[in-house]
Amino acid sequence: MTLELYFHPFSSYSQKALIALYENGIPFEPQVVNGPDSPAGQALSALWPLKRFPVLVDGDRTIIEATCIIEYLGLHHPGPVRLIPEDPKAALEVRMMDRFFDNYVSTPQQKVVFDALRIEADRDPYGVREARAMLDTAYAWLDKTMAQREWAAGDHFSLADCAAAPFLFYADWTHPIGERFPRVTAYRQRLLQRPSFARAVDEARPYRKFFPLGAPDRD
């Protein structure tokens, strides 16, 4: 039975799951959620009341959250690229870095973006300053961490890089990394050159006009 993925191409968490699928050439039926009233949006609502994506459907199994989707694919639809190491200690490092990118890059980045979507009276300047400060702290920590690493958790592309790719991509649009953190900038470029992520970026290009802070003319 064909896998179904409910997602949107411009969504960072959707891209995280897409990278895992593309890395291993796993076939799936795309269900693009173009709004809550779209056919995929209505089907998603029936599958998952919180209506957040990505959501993977495999027969009678519904898997929520990008990290869990990637773990599920590794268990039930493995391919040549192992995104979670078999060694428990190496796997722990991968999972730790995955949580870092989710909590300390994606979360503050989305705080800034969501604030920009609000009407002026409902905006939270203090919260935005806090989010930008967290991004600076995260960039600085990552810059040191990447000193001896090619990929987020070491020498091999992993779940952590599936998270890093879209989150650093949009974070740099939101709060530029710049020349302050050269290792982070170089790592972001390596991610953009990875065919799986390059494909996800290209598929999302038609939606760039919807980025509320204005998508830069690059990448």
N, C-alpha and C positions, 0 to 999 in steps of 0.2 A: 504494500500500500504506500502511495506517495506521501511524503511529508508535506504539511502545509505550514507556511510561516505567515503570521499576521504581523504586519510591520508598516513603516513608512520609510522611504529611502533617505529622507533628510534627518531622520532621528538618529542621534548618536548611539543610543542603546540598541536600536535596530541594526545599525552598522556593526556593532560589536558582535552580534549573532551572525550577521551575513558573512563577516570575515571568516568565522569558523567553518561555515558551510562552503565558502569558496576555496578555502585552503585545502580542503579534502575532496572537492568536486562532488559534494553530496547533492543529488537532485532533490528539488522541492518545488511545490506549487506556490508561487507568490500570491499572497492575499494582501493587496495594498490598501491600507486604511485611509482613504481620502475623505475623512470626516465621519462623524458618528452616524450619519444617515446613508452612507454608502453601503453597498451590499456587504463588503468586508467588515465595515464598522458595526453593522447590525449583527453579523455572525460573531464578531469578537465579543459584543455585549452579552450574547447568550452563553459563550464559552467562559467568560471571565468578567464577573460583575464590576470589577474595578476598572475595566476597559483600558488598561495600560498595555502597551506593547513594547517589545516583541512577545508573541505567544507562539509556541510550536505545538502542532497537533500531529500525533503519530498514532493512527488508528483510534483506539479508545482512550489514549493518553493525551492529556493537555499539560504542557510544561510552561510555566511562567518564569520570567526574569532571565535576562541574557546570560548571566553566569551559569544558572541551572540548565539552560538550554545547551550551552557548550559542554557542560559536564555530561548531560544526557547523550549528546551526540557521540562523545568519546566512549561511552559505555555501550550504546546500542547501534551506532552507525560509525564505527571507527574507520579511519583512513590512514594514509601514509604519514600524515603530520600529526604527531601526538601532542596535543595542546596542554595536557596535564601529565607531568612525568609519572612514571611508575614508582620511582623511588619516593617514599613518604616525605623525606626531608626536602627534597627538591620540589615536590608538590606543595609543601607548606609555603615555601618561598614564593612560588607562583601565585598561590591563593592570597598571600599577604600583599603582594604587589597589586593584584587585582582589586583588593579592597582599598588600597591606597588611591588608585586612579578613580574608583567609584566615589569614594567619600571625600577626597581632598582635592580632586581636580574637577570631576564632573559636577558634584554638588554645588560648590561655590560658583562655577561657571554658569550653571543653570539659574542660580539665584540672581545673577546680574541680568541675564536674558529675560527671565520672567518678570523682573521688576520693570524692564523697559516696555513690556507689553501692557502694563497697568496704565490707567489714567493718571494724570499728574498728581491728583489729590491722594491717591492710594499708594504712592511710591514710598520706598523705604531707603533714604540715602545712607543712614547709618548701617543698615544691613548690607547694602552694596559695598560700602567701604570695608566692612568686615570680610566680605566675600573676596574682594580684591586682595586684601592683606593675606588671606588664607592661600590664595593662588600664588602670591609671591613666596610665601613660606614653603609651599609644596614644590614650586620650581627650584628653590634653593636646595632643598633636601634631595630632590631627584637629580639635580646637577652633580652633587657629590656622589650619589649612589651609582650613577652611570659612568663613573671614572674608569672602571675596569670591566664594563659590560657592553656587549653589542645590543642585547635585547633586555627587556625589563628585568627578567629573573636570571640572566646569565648568557650563555652562549646559544641558546635555542629559542626560537619563536614559540610563544605559548599563549595560554589564556590571558595572561597579564598584558601581552601586546595587543590582543584583540580589544582589550579595554583601553589601553593607552592610545591607540591610533585615533579613534574618533574623539576621545575626550581631550587630548592635546591639540587636535586639529581645531576644534571649536574654541578651546580655551585661548589659543593664540589669537583667534579672531576677536575674542572678548576682552582679553587682558594680555597684550603682546608679550611674548617671552623675550624677544629682542636679543641684543648682544650680551645681556647680563648673565645669561645662562647658556653658554655655547654648547655644552654637552646635551642639554635638553633640545636645543634647536637642531643639532645634528641628528639626534635620535628621532625627532619628529620627521626629519627629511628621509631617514631610512624607512620609517613606517609608510610614508607617502610613496616610496618606490616599491613597496611590497605589492605584488600583483593583486592579491586579494583585496587590500585596502584601496589601491588605485581604482579598482573596478567599482567599489562602493562609492568612492568620491565622485567618479564619473556619472554614476547612476543618479546621484543626488544633485548634480549641477542645475537641472531645470528649476529647482526649488530655491535657489540661493536668494532670490528677490524677497523671500519671506523672512530672512534673518533680520530681526528687529533692530540690531545695532548697525546694519549695513555690512554686507559681505565684502571683504577687501578684494581688490583686483589681483589676486594671486592664487597659488595652490591649484 
